[in-house]
């Protein structure tokens, strides 16, 4: 899918492109390519003179090749954007290309974004730019606002994680955590820990991208200050992710502690049962000896007496353990 975005009366207007001839009708500031076909890439090359690298969306690209500037003035940024999905949380690699200086190409002043699937942050920016005139001024502003929205999206996701952990805390601190509930709690904690880790990695990537934009001297004074504000927001997100990691570790330790307590209860019951059965076993062993002269062998009540003695030797320790509270 190839989408063209132009500024009309200060608002971002979207147009879909179905052919190469359609490109000539627009003067875009942003061209968004979602899972572009070979034909769409050919249109971009023919009209804008821009070649999209084959490895633009590769996940395993070297870190040193994610932020760089070509000799022809093209600025390349590859950054990850978070998708908060309960079933499949993930990050999407997005490649940005921006020609700032080469006036010989139609791509000058146009931001190109290439990605494999729709990104929530992109939808958020498009919605805001349609409703708020003057929000965007040029392609650099679009790129900066995308990173700003990405930081905000991460912050909203962190709030959702905190709310989920609050529910887990209520379950754990209630003190009634059996093995089935402990399994559910551990699963929920693991999901939130994974998402928190993804956010931490995502904001770190956003920080690097914004810092690269600042170092490249592509921003004007107002945009530079906005970039600094984004970095400050990211710093606050870092501290919040660290706080959530501590909370997650506490809940994990508390849940594991309850599991150990439940296991200790079971082991204690088996231990008490084993100790309680030792005296009857001793009595049975005594009367199982093969000595010729044993007074009870010829006694009519010898067998009931032995059974009663074994029962009493078992009940006595059990009553003692119950009085001490070891059977609870």
Secondary structure, DSSP 8 states (H G I E B T S, - for coil): -EEEEEEETTEEEEEE--SHHHHTT---SEEEEES--HHHHHHHHHHH-----TTTT-TT--GGGSEEE-TTSEEEEEEEEEE--SS--EEEEEEEEEE-S-TTSTTBT-EEEEESS--HHHHHHHHHHHHSTTS--SHHHHHHHHHHHHHHHHHHHHHHHHHHHHHHHHHHHTS---HHHHHHHHHHHHHHHHHHHHHHHHHHHHHHHHHHHHHTT-S-HHHHHHHHHHHHHHHHHHHHHHHHHHHHHHHHHHHHHHHHHHHHHHHHHHHHHHHHHHHHHHHHHHHT---S--GGGG-TTHHHHHHHHHHHHHHHHHHHHHHHTTT-
